[in-house]
């Protein structure tokens, strides 16, 4: 797998984790501007699902929202499958 793809996956997952941490911190402060849910979900959709999922579990954030409980793990699995396929096809 090309190093640029690995770097992208690392950065997008780190971004997901940081965004969940920031949004959780902002949720505790009155009047603080929150990170929109659509942004949190898009980061997962763009490959940051593992970081988002980890952020959900570590910070206990968005864990009661059904669309987060379904979509973040779903996109994580889809990205893992896609990456595994890329590695396998690249070796063929």
mmCIF file of the C-alpha atoms, coordinates in Angstrom:
data_MODEL
# 
_entry.id   MODEL 
# 
loop_
_atom_site.group_PDB 
_atom_site.id 
_atom_site.type_symbol 
_atom_site.label_atom_id 
_atom_site.label_alt_id 
_atom_site.label_comp_id 
_atom_site.label_asym_id 
_atom_site.label_entity_id 
_atom_site.label_seq_id 
_atom_site.pdbx_PDB_ins_code 
_atom_site.Cartn_x 
_atom_site.Cartn_y 
_atom_site.Cartn_z 
_atom_site.occupancy 
_atom_site.B_iso_or_equiv 
_atom_site.pdbx_formal_charge 
_atom_site.auth_seq_id 
_atom_site.auth_comp_id 
_atom_site.auth_asym_id 
_atom_site.auth_atom_id 
_atom_site.pdbx_PDB_model_num 
ATOM 1  C CA . UNK A 1 1  ? 0.000   0.000   0.000  1.00 0.00 ? 1  UNK A CA 1 
ATOM 2  C CA . UNK A 1 2  ? 1.404   3.424   -0.903 1.00 0.00 ? 2  UNK A CA 1 
ATOM 3  C CA . UNK A 1 3  ? 2.714   5.418   2.068  1.00 0.00 ? 3  UNK A CA 1 
ATOM 4  C CA . UNK A 1 4  ? 0.498   8.391   1.119  1.00 0.00 ? 4  UNK A CA 1 
ATOM 5  C CA . UNK A 1 5  ? -2.611  6.290   1.748  1.00 0.00 ? 5  UNK A CA 1 
ATOM 6  C CA . UNK A 1 6  ? -1.309  5.152   5.130  1.00 0.00 ? 6  UNK A CA 1 
ATOM 7  C CA . UNK A 1 7  ? -0.493  8.752   6.026  1.00 0.00 ? 7  UNK A CA 1 
ATOM 8  C CA . UNK A 1 8  ? -3.994  9.850   4.975  1.00 0.00 ? 8  UNK A CA 1 
ATOM 9  C CA . UNK A 1 9  ? -5.615  7.117   7.091  1.00 0.00 ? 9  UNK A CA 1 
ATOM 10 C CA . UNK A 1 10 ? -3.486  8.046   10.088 1.00 0.00 ? 10 UNK A CA 1 
ATOM 11 C CA . UNK A 1 11 ? -4.248  11.776  9.801  1.00 0.00 ? 11 UNK A CA 1 
ATOM 12 C CA . UNK A 1 12 ? -8.006  11.405  9.200  1.00 0.00 ? 12 UNK A CA 1 
ATOM 13 C CA . UNK A 1 13 ? -8.349  9.033   12.156 1.00 0.00 ? 13 UNK A CA 1 
ATOM 14 C CA . UNK A 1 14 ? -6.356  11.331  14.413 1.00 0.00 ? 14 UNK A CA 1 
ATOM 15 C CA . UNK A 1 15 ? -8.577  14.203  13.257 1.00 0.00 ? 15 UNK A CA 1 
ATOM 16 C CA . UNK A 1 16 ? -11.675 12.159  14.126 1.00 0.00 ? 16 UNK A CA 1 
ATOM 17 C CA . UNK A 1 17 ? -10.396 11.403  17.615 1.00 0.00 ? 17 UNK A CA 1 
ATOM 18 C CA . UNK A 1 18 ? -9.469  15.050  18.241 1.00 0.00 ? 18 UNK A CA 1 
ATOM 19 C CA . UNK A 1 19 ? -12.828 16.337  16.947 1.00 0.00 ? 19 UNK A CA 1 
ATOM 20 C CA . UNK A 1 20 ? -14.754 14.035  19.288 1.00 0.00 ? 20 UNK A CA 1 
ATOM 21 C CA . UNK A 1 21 ? -12.576 15.145  22.213 1.00 0.00 ? 21 UNK A CA 1 
ATOM 22 C CA . UNK A 1 22 ? -13.115 18.818  21.352 1.00 0.00 ? 22 UNK A CA 1 
ATOM 23 C CA . UNK A 1 23 ? -16.854 18.427  20.877 1.00 0.00 ? 23 UNK A CA 1 
ATOM 24 C CA . UNK A 1 24 ? -17.173 16.580  24.183 1.00 0.00 ? 24 UNK A CA 1 
ATOM 25 C CA . UNK A 1 25 ? -15.275 19.381  25.946 1.00 0.00 ? 25 UNK A CA 1 
ATOM 26 C CA . UNK A 1 26 ? -17.437 22.002  24.231 1.00 0.00 ? 26 UNK A CA 1 
ATOM 27 C CA . UNK A 1 27 ? -20.603 20.145  25.221 1.00 0.00 ? 27 UNK A CA 1 
ATOM 28 C CA . UNK A 1 28 ? -19.776 20.752  28.877 1.00 0.00 ? 28 UNK A CA 1 
ATOM 29 C CA . UNK A 1 29 ? -19.381 24.532  28.438 1.00 0.00 ? 29 UNK A CA 1 
ATOM 30 C CA . UNK A 1 30 ? -22.442 26.715  28.116 1.00 0.00 ? 30 UNK A CA 1 
ATOM 31 C CA . UNK A 1 31 ? -22.523 28.939  25.062 1.00 0.00 ? 31 UNK A CA 1 
ATOM 32 C CA . UNK A 1 32 ? -19.630 27.175  23.364 1.00 0.00 ? 32 UNK A CA 1 
ATOM 33 C CA . UNK A 1 33 ? -19.962 26.547  19.609 1.00 0.00 ? 33 UNK A CA 1 
ATOM 34 C CA . UNK A 1 34 ? -20.178 22.823  18.987 1.00 0.00 ? 34 UNK A CA 1 
ATOM 35 C CA . UNK A 1 35 ? -18.821 20.832  16.082 1.00 0.00 ? 35 UNK A CA 1 
ATOM 36 C CA . UNK A 1 36 ? -21.779 20.012  13.808 1.00 0.00 ? 36 UNK A CA 1 
ATOM 37 C CA . UNK A 1 37 ? -22.863 16.376  13.802 1.00 0.00 ? 37 UNK A CA 1 
ATOM 38 C CA . UNK A 1 38 ? -22.584 16.259  10.029 1.00 0.00 ? 38 UNK A CA 1 
ATOM 39 C CA . UNK A 1 39 ? -18.868 17.139  10.308 1.00 0.00 ? 39 UNK A CA 1 
ATOM 40 C CA . UNK A 1 40 ? -18.288 14.353  12.821 1.00 0.00 ? 40 UNK A CA 1 
ATOM 41 C CA . UNK A 1 41 ? -20.074 11.876  10.566 1.00 0.00 ? 41 UNK A CA 1 
ATOM 42 C CA . UNK A 1 42 ? -18.258 13.067  7.424  1.00 0.00 ? 42 UNK A CA 1 
ATOM 43 C CA . UNK A 1 43 ? -14.880 12.504  9.046  1.00 0.00 ? 43 UNK A CA 1 
ATOM 44 C CA . UNK A 1 44 ? -15.897 8.899   9.701  1.00 0.00 ? 44 UNK A CA 1 
ATOM 45 C CA . UNK A 1 45 ? -17.215 8.569   6.152  1.00 0.00 ? 45 UNK A CA 1 
ATOM 46 C CA . UNK A 1 46 ? -13.943 9.873   4.711  1.00 0.00 ? 46 UNK A CA 1 
ATOM 47 C CA . UNK A 1 47 ? -11.911 7.168   6.435  1.00 0.00 ? 47 UNK A CA 1 
ATOM 48 C CA . UNK A 1 48 ? -11.652 8.378   10.021 1.00 0.00 ? 48 UNK A CA 1 
ATOM 49 C CA . UNK A 1 49 ? -14.137 5.886   11.397 1.00 0.00 ? 49 UNK A CA 1 
ATOM 50 C CA . UNK A 1 50 ? -11.698 4.141   13.698 1.00 0.00 ? 50 UNK A CA 1 
ATOM 51 C CA . UNK A 1 51 ? -10.630 7.434   15.304 1.00 0.00 ? 51 UNK A CA 1 
ATOM 52 C CA . UNK A 1 52 ? -14.244 8.550   15.590 1.00 0.00 ? 52 UNK A CA 1 
ATOM 53 C CA . UNK A 1 53 ? -15.295 5.217   17.063 1.00 0.00 ? 53 UNK A CA 1 
ATOM 54 C CA . UNK A 1 54 ? -12.437 5.377   19.552 1.00 0.00 ? 54 UNK A CA 1 
ATOM 55 C CA . UNK A 1 55 ? -13.462 8.951   20.420 1.00 0.00 ? 55 UNK A CA 1 
ATOM 56 C CA . UNK A 1 56 ? -17.034 7.827   20.970 1.00 0.00 ? 56 UNK A CA 1 
ATOM 57 C CA . UNK A 1 57 ? -15.898 5.125   23.391 1.00 0.00 ? 57 UNK A CA 1 
ATOM 58 C CA . UNK A 1 58 ? -13.125 7.027   25.197 1.00 0.00 ? 58 UNK A CA 1 
ATOM 59 C CA . UNK A 1 59 ? -15.099 10.217  25.748 1.00 0.00 ? 59 UNK A CA 1 
ATOM 60 C CA . UNK A 1 60 ? -18.537 8.578   25.928 1.00 0.00 ? 60 UNK A CA 1 
ATOM 61 C CA . UNK A 1 61 ? -19.701 11.023  23.305 1.00 0.00 ? 61 UNK A CA 1 
ATOM 62 C CA . UNK A 1 62 ? -22.557 10.560  20.816 1.00 0.00 ? 62 UNK A CA 1 
ATOM 63 C CA . UNK A 1 63 ? -23.009 6.968   21.987 1.00 0.00 ? 63 UNK A CA 1 
ATOM 64 C CA . UNK A 1 64 ? -26.776 7.331   22.433 1.00 0.00 ? 64 UNK A CA 1 
ATOM 65 C CA . UNK A 1 65 ? -27.369 8.747   18.948 1.00 0.00 ? 65 UNK A CA 1 
ATOM 66 C CA . UNK A 1 66 ? -28.589 5.897   16.770 1.00 0.00 ? 66 UNK A CA 1 
ATOM 67 C CA . UNK A 1 67 ? -27.110 7.261   13.540 1.00 0.00 ? 67 UNK A CA 1 
ATOM 68 C CA . UNK A 1 68 ? -23.672 7.470   15.198 1.00 0.00 ? 68 UNK A CA 1 
ATOM 69 C CA . UNK A 1 69 ? -24.029 3.981   16.690 1.00 0.00 ? 69 UNK A CA 1 
ATOM 70 C CA . UNK A 1 70 ? -24.769 2.554   13.250 1.00 0.00 ? 70 UNK A CA 1 
ATOM 71 C CA . UNK A 1 71 ? -22.894 4.709   10.745 1.00 0.00 ? 71 UNK A CA 1 
ATOM 72 C CA . UNK A 1 72 ? -19.503 5.127   12.431 1.00 0.00 ? 72 UNK A CA 1 
ATOM 73 C CA . UNK A 1 73 ? -18.912 1.368   12.862 1.00 0.00 ? 73 UNK A CA 1 
ATOM 74 C CA . UNK A 1 74 ? -20.360 0.682   9.402  1.00 0.00 ? 74 UNK A CA 1 
ATOM 75 C CA . UNK A 1 75 ? -17.986 3.126   7.691  1.00 0.00 ? 75 UNK A CA 1 
ATOM 76 C CA . UNK A 1 76 ? -15.097 1.778   9.751  1.00 0.00 ? 76 UNK A CA 1 
ATOM 77 C CA . UNK A 1 77 ? -15.789 -1.760  8.551  1.00 0.00 ? 77 UNK A CA 1 
ATOM 78 C CA . UNK A 1 78 ? -16.210 -0.604  4.943  1.00 0.00 ? 78 UNK A CA 1 
ATOM 79 C CA . UNK A 1 79 ? -12.868 1.222   5.022  1.00 0.00 ? 79 UNK A CA 1 
ATOM 80 C CA . UNK A 1 80 ? -11.108 -1.770  6.591  1.00 0.00 ? 80 UNK A CA 1 
ATOM 81 C CA . UNK A 1 81 ? -12.537 -4.044  3.891  1.00 0.00 ? 81 UNK A CA 1 
ATOM 82 C CA . UNK A 1 82 ? -11.490 -1.580  1.173  1.00 0.00 ? 82 UNK A CA 1 
ATOM 83 C CA . UNK A 1 83 ? -7.951  -1.324  2.560  1.00 0.00 ? 83 UNK A CA 1 
ATOM 84 C CA . UNK A 1 84 ? -7.625  -5.105  2.866  1.00 0.00 ? 84 UNK A CA 1 
ATOM 85 C CA . UNK A 1 85 ? -8.806  -5.483  -0.730 1.00 0.00 ? 85 UNK A CA 1 
ATOM 86 C CA . UNK A 1 86 ? -6.314  -2.864  -1.887 1.00 0.00 ? 86 UNK A CA 1 
ATOM 87 C CA . UNK A 1 87 ? -3.486  -4.727  -0.176 1.00 0.00 ? 87 UNK A CA 1 
ATOM 88 C CA . UNK A 1 88 ? -4.578  -8.130  -1.516 1.00 0.00 ? 88 UNK A CA 1 
ATOM 89 C CA . UNK A 1 89 ? -5.116  -6.898  -5.071 1.00 0.00 ? 89 UNK A CA 1 
ATOM 90 C CA . UNK A 1 90 ? -1.842  -5.026  -4.994 1.00 0.00 ? 90 UNK A CA 1 
ATOM 91 C CA . UNK A 1 91 ? -0.013  -8.266  -4.246 1.00 0.00 ? 91 UNK A CA 1 
ATOM 92 C CA . UNK A 1 92 ? -1.709  -10.249 -7.009 1.00 0.00 ? 92 UNK A CA 1 
# 
